[in-house]
Amino acid sequence: MPQPAVAILTIGSELLDGRVQDTNANFAARKFAEQGLRVSHFLSCDDRLTDIDAALQYLTAGCDLIVISGGLGPTTDDLTREAVAAFDGLELVMDPALLSALQERYRQRQRTFDPSNAKQASRPQGATAVPNPIGTAAGFDLKTKHGKRLISLPGVPQEFELMFNAYVLPLSAKLFVTATQKRSAIFKVFGLPESTVGERVAALNIPHSISVSYRACFPEIHVKLSGEISAEDLKELQTSAITAVGADAVYSCEPESTLDSTLHALLLERKLTVAVAESCTAGLLGYLLTNGAGSSRFFLGGVQTYSNQLKQSLLEVPESMLAQHGAVSHEVARAMAAGARQNLGSDVALSVTGIAGPDGGTPEKPVGTFFVGLAEAQTVRSFAHHFPFSRERVRIYAAHTAMDTLRRHLLGLKIRGDV
């Protein structure tokens, strides 16, 4: 029996002209893949009845389930309900229960219920409403006259993801019980180029039955192993791949983790506080360190000291040191970290100073040169790096390198750039 195929249709002119990035399709595809379902098509189309109809005609020809995102709002360009109803030769009907709940939600939010909002309580005749716990537009689930399943959800990512997890995933698991269940495992790497990671994994001669895929998610590389394999064998393969790449460069094996969330967990576990002093990253490191709930338990604060004057007055970097070694140096990185730890009262402190470009480089210190400082009560260290790319990428890479420096330090691993 052929494997069931699913498709994802995202609707909206904002997706086609670049105003909005389509994250819903990626989210749905990832979730379906975890179920072992094959996503055969991604398709985006404009908010026009003819375009939506053409997309549905194409997708239903070869797919068993189509998940639709977008076009369920109250405005005139929200036409998904009308298009799906016309596609299957159905009338649109008003759902009194949905309408009543919608009116009550507007009342609770002290918003005026304009008559145009009522369309959000309509759905194609025979479709089942899909509840939206946090938004105003309900979704709907329709089994077409040709036996295909169309599930339409709002395009707002937070609403789409919540409704997808609560409704679509349980339904698809029930509908396609015969689907081949594949297992997958990932690991996330920082500090190594994709080519190096690929070469080291390839040297393992992994069987062709196992799919190995790489995702360059700057500034990281994500490696995914998947196939029809036992949980024990998959774990063993994952461990071998991590060892081949270099376990110190792998910061997590969890799909939803990030480098900053991994560091958050370590700091909370160790009950340590941290402060930062930033020059070329201009607040990005502090932003990443506070990019999660509970960060106030470990992050005390930071200073942005672009000028030498502020390095001296806020961090007590000696003027003579700046004159002798320059602001971008091991010495100043260490002094900045020590000053931040001392003046902000943290257990540890990080500093970043560098030349992000496009100007300011010298033959001795070209654009992309940066130093990371790490200070504790008894020791202060610094680490040199060179990343010769665009200004934005240098700043992002430097901030992540600083986080990885602290991660490695807390885990007792060798720190890149050590002298």
C-alpha positions in Angstrom: 0.0 0.0 0.0 1.5 3.4 -1.0 2.5 5.7 1.9 0.0 8.4 2.5 1.0 11.9 1.3 0.3 15.2 2.9 0.7 18.7 1.6 0.8 22.2 3.1 -0.8 25.1 1.5 -0.1 28.6 2.8 -2.2 31.5 1.6 -1.4 35.2 1.6 0.1 37.8 -0.7 2.4 38.8 2.2 4.2 35.4 1.7 4.7 35.9 -2.0 6.1 39.5 -1.9 8.5 38.8 1.0 6.8 40.8 3.7 6.4 37.7 5.9 8.5 34.5 6.2 6.5 31.3 5.9 7.3 29.6 9.2 4.0 27.6 9.4 5.0 25.3 6.5 8.3 24.5 8.1 6.7 23.8 11.5 4.1 21.5 10.0 6.6 19.6 7.9 8.8 19.0 10.9 5.9 17.7 13.0 4.6 15.4 10.2 8.1 14.0 9.6 8.3 13.1 13.3 5.2 11.1 12.7 6.7 9.3 9.8 4.4 11.0 7.2 5.7 12.1 3.9 5.2 15.8 3.0 5.0 15.7 -0.7 4.3 19.4 -1.4 4.8 22.9 0.0 2.7 25.4 -2.0 1.9 29.1 -1.4 -0.6 31.1 -3.3 -2.2 34.6 -3.4 -5.4 35.6 -1.7 -7.5 35.1 -4.8 -10.3 32.6 -5.3 -8.9 31.4 -8.6 -5.4 30.9 -7.2 -6.7 29.0 -4.2 -8.9 26.8 -6.4 -6.0 26.0 -8.7 -3.8 25.1 -5.7 -6.4 22.8 -4.3 -7.0 21.1 -7.6 -3.3 20.4 -7.9 -2.7 19.2 -4.4 -5.8 17.0 -4.0 -4.8 15.1 -7.1 -1.9 13.4 -5.3 -2.4 14.1 -1.6 -4.5 12.5 1.1 -4.4 15.4 3.5 -3.9 19.1 2.8 -3.3 21.5 5.7 -4.1 25.1 4.8 -2.7 28.1 6.6 -4.1 31.6 6.4 -7.1 33.4 4.9 -9.5 32.9 7.9 -9.6 36.5 9.1 -12.4 39.1 8.9 -11.1 41.2 6.0 -12.2 41.1 2.3 -8.9 39.4 1.2 -9.5 36.4 3.7 -11.1 34.0 1.2 -10.1 30.5 2.3 -13.6 29.6 3.5 -15.2 30.7 0.3 -12.6 29.0 -1.9 -12.8 25.7 -0.1 -16.6 25.7 -0.2 -16.6 26.5 -3.9 -14.0 23.9 -4.6 -16.2 21.2 -3.1 -19.5 22.6 -4.3 -20.7 23.5 -0.8 -22.5 26.5 0.8 -21.0 28.5 3.6 -23.0 28.2 6.8 -22.9 30.2 10.0 -22.2 28.3 13.1 -24.4 29.9 15.9 -22.2 28.5 18.7 -19.0 29.9 17.1 -20.7 33.2 16.5 -21.9 33.5 20.1 -18.4 32.5 21.4 -16.8 35.1 19.1 -19.1 37.9 20.3 -18.3 37.0 23.9 -14.6 37.1 23.2 -14.9 40.5 21.8 -17.0 41.6 24.8 -14.4 40.3 27.2 -11.6 42.1 25.4 -13.7 45.3 25.4 -13.6 45.5 21.6 -16.4 46.5 19.3 -17.9 43.5 17.4 -18.1 44.8 13.8 -20.5 42.8 11.6 -17.6 41.9 9.3 -16.2 39.8 12.1 -19.1 37.4 11.9 -17.6 35.7 8.8 -15.0 34.1 11.2 -17.9 32.0 12.6 -18.8 30.6 9.2 -17.5 27.4 7.6 -18.2 25.1 4.5 -21.4 23.0 5.0 -20.5 19.7 6.6 -17.1 20.8 7.9 -16.2 20.4 11.5 -15.0 23.4 13.4 -11.5 23.4 14.8 -11.4 25.4 18.0 -9.0 28.3 18.3 -8.2 28.8 22.1 -6.3 32.1 21.7 -7.6 33.8 18.5 -10.8 34.9 17.0 -10.8 32.8 13.8 -11.8 29.1 14.2 -10.4 26.6 11.8 -12.3 23.8 10.0 -11.9 20.2 8.9 -13.6 19.0 5.7 -13.7 15.6 4.1 -14.2 16.4 0.5 -16.5 14.5 -1.9 -13.4 12.8 -3.3 -12.4 11.5 0.1 -9.5 13.9 0.7 -9.1 15.8 4.0 -8.7 19.6 4.0 -7.9 21.1 7.4 -7.8 24.9 7.4 -6.1 26.8 10.2 -5.3 30.5 10.9 -2.1 31.9 9.5 -0.9 33.6 12.8 2.0 31.3 13.8 1.2 31.1 17.5 -2.4 30.1 16.7 -1.4 27.8 13.9 1.1 25.9 16.0 -1.2 25.5 18.9 -4.1 24.2 16.8 -1.9 22.0 14.7 -0.5 20.3 17.8 -3.9 19.9 19.4 -6.0 18.9 16.4 -4.0 18.0 13.3 -1.3 15.7 14.8 -3.8 13.5 16.7 -6.0 13.2 13.7 -3.2 12.4 11.2 -1.9 9.7 13.6 -5.4 8.2 13.6 -6.0 8.5 9.9 -2.7 7.1 8.7 -2.0 4.3 11.1 -0.4 2.3 8.3 2.2 5.0 7.6 5.8 3.8 8.0 7.1 5.1 11.3 10.6 6.4 11.1 12.8 7.3 14.0 15.1 10.3 13.9 17.7 11.9 16.0 19.5 15.2 15.7 22.5 17.0 17.2 23.5 20.6 17.0 27.0 21.9 16.4 28.6 25.2 17.0 32.1 26.3 16.0 32.7 24.0 13.0 32.0 24.7 9.3 29.4 22.5 7.5 32.1 20.9 5.3 34.1 19.7 8.3 31.0 18.3 10.0 30.0 16.6 6.7 33.4 15.0 6.2 33.6 13.6 9.7 30.1 12.1 9.5 30.7 10.7 6.0 33.8 8.9 7.3 31.6 6.7 9.4 30.1 5.1 6.2 26.6 5.2 7.5 24.3 2.7 5.7 22.3 4.1 2.8 19.1 3.1 4.5 19.8 5.9 7.0 19.2 9.4 5.8 21.7 12.0 6.9 20.8 15.6 6.4 22.5 18.9 7.3 21.0 22.2 8.0 23.2 25.3 8.0 21.3 27.5 10.5 23.8 30.3 11.0 25.8 30.3 13.1 25.2 26.6 13.8 25.0 23.3 11.9 22.2 20.9 12.7 22.6 17.2 11.7 19.6 14.8 11.5 19.8 11.0 11.2 16.6 9.2 10.3 15.4 5.9 9.0 13.6 2.6 9.9 15.9 1.7 12.8 15.5 0.5 16.3 15.8 3.1 19.1 18.9 1.4 20.4 20.7 1.3 17.1 19.7 4.9 16.4 21.2 6.0 19.7 24.4 4.2 19.0 24.6 5.8 15.6 24.0 9.2 17.0 26.7 8.7 19.6 29.2 7.6 17.0 28.4 10.6 14.8 28.8 13.0 17.7 32.1 11.4 18.6 33.3 11.7 15.0 32.3 15.4 14.8 33.7 16.2 18.2 31.6 16.0 21.3 32.8 19.3 22.6 31.3 21.1 19.6 27.9 19.5 20.1 25.9 21.6 22.4 22.5 19.7 22.3 20.6 16.8 20.9 17.2 18.4 21.6 15.2 19.6 18.5 13.9 22.7 20.3 17.0 23.8 22.0 19.3 26.7 21.2 22.7 27.6 22.3 21.3 30.3 24.5 18.7 28.0 26.1 21.4 25.4 26.7 23.6 28.0 28.5 20.5 29.2 30.4 20.0 25.7 31.8 23.7 25.4 32.8 23.7 28.7 34.6 20.5 27.9 36.5 21.8 24.5 37.4 25.1 25.9 38.7 23.3 28.8 40.4 25.7 31.3 38.9 25.1 34.9 38.0 26.6 36.5 34.9 27.2 40.0 33.6 28.5 41.2 30.2 30.6 44.0 28.7 30.1 44.5 25.0 31.8 46.5 22.3 31.3 45.2 18.7 28.2 43.2 19.6 26.4 46.2 21.1 23.9 44.5 23.3 23.4 41.3 21.2 25.1 39.1 23.8 22.9 40.5 26.6 19.8 40.0 24.4 20.6 36.3 23.8 21.3 35.7 27.4 17.9 37.1 28.4 16.0 35.4 25.5 14.1 33.1 27.8 12.0 32.9 30.9 13.9 32.8 34.2 16.9 34.7 32.9 16.6 37.3 35.7 17.7 34.5 38.0 21.2 34.5 36.5 21.7 37.7 34.3 22.5 40.8 36.3 23.1 43.2 33.5 25.6 44.5 31.1 27.3 47.6 29.6 27.9 48.6 26.0 31.2 50.4 25.8 31.9 51.3 22.2 34.2 54.2 23.0 37.5 54.0 24.8 36.3 56.7 27.2 33.4 54.4 28.4 35.7 51.4 28.7 37.8 53.5 31.1 35.0 55.1 33.1 32.6 52.1 33.3 34.9 49.1 33.3 38.2 50.7 34.6 40.2 49.6 31.6 43.5 51.6 31.9 44.2 54.3 29.4 47.7 53.1 29.1 46.5 49.6 28.1 44.3 51.0 25.4 47.1 53.1 24.1 49.6 50.2 24.1 47.5 47.3 22.9 44.4 48.9 21.3 40.8 48.3 22.2 40.7 45.0 20.2 43.2 42.9 22.1 43.6 40.1 24.6 44.5 42.6 27.3 41.4 44.8 26.9 39.1 41.9 26.6 40.3 40.6 29.9 40.1 44.0 31.5 36.6 44.5 30.2 35.4 41.2 31.6 37.1 41.8 35.0 35.6 45.3 35.2 32.1 44.0 34.4 32.3 41.2 37.0 33.7 43.6 39.7 31.4 46.6 39.0 28.2 44.6 38.4 28.8 42.0 41.1 28.4 38.8 39.2 30.0 35.4 39.7 31.3 35.3 36.1 31.4 37.9 33.3 31.9 37.8 29.6 33.3 40.5 27.3 33.5 41.0 23.5 35.6 43.5 21.7 36.3 43.3 18.0 36.3 44.8 14.5 33.0 44.0 12.8 33.7 46.1 9.8 33.3 47.0 7.0 36.1 49.5 8.0 38.6 49.6 10.8 40.7 46.6 10.0 44.5 46.6 9.9 47.0 43.9 8.5 47.6 42.9 12.1 43.9 42.9 13.1 41.8 42.5 10.0 38.0 42.9 9.9 36.4 40.0 11.6 38.9 39.9 14.4 37.4 39.7 17.9 38.3 38.7 21.4 36.2 37.1 24.1 37.0 37.7 27.8 35.9 35.5 30.6 36.4 36.6 34.3 35.8 34.7 37.5 36.9 35.7 41.0 40.3 34.0 40.7 41.0 33.9 37.0 40.6 36.1 33.9 41.1 34.6 30.5 40.8 35.8 26.8 40.3 34.0 23.5 41.1 35.2 20.0 38.9 34.6 16.9 38.8 35.6 13.3 35.6 35.5 11.3 36.0 37.4 8.0 32.5 37.9 6.9 29.9 40.7 6.8 29.4 43.1 9.7 26.1 41.5 10.8 27.5 38.0 10.7 30.6 38.9 12.6 28.4 40.4 15.4 26.1 37.3 15.5 29.0 34.9 15.5 30.9 36.8 18.2 27.9 36.8 20.5 27.4 33.1 20.0 31.1 32.4 20.5 31.0 34.2 23.8 28.1 32.0 24.9 29.9 28.9 23.8 33.0 30.1 25.7 31.0 30.1 28.9 29.3 26.8 28.1 32.6 25.1 27.5 34.1 26.7 30.7 31.2 25.4 32.8 31.5 21.9 31.4 35.3 21.8 31.7 35.8 21.5 27.9 38.7 23.0 25.9 37.8 26.6 24.9 38.4 27.6 21.3 40.8 30.5 20.8 42.7 29.8 24.0 46.2 31.1 24.3 
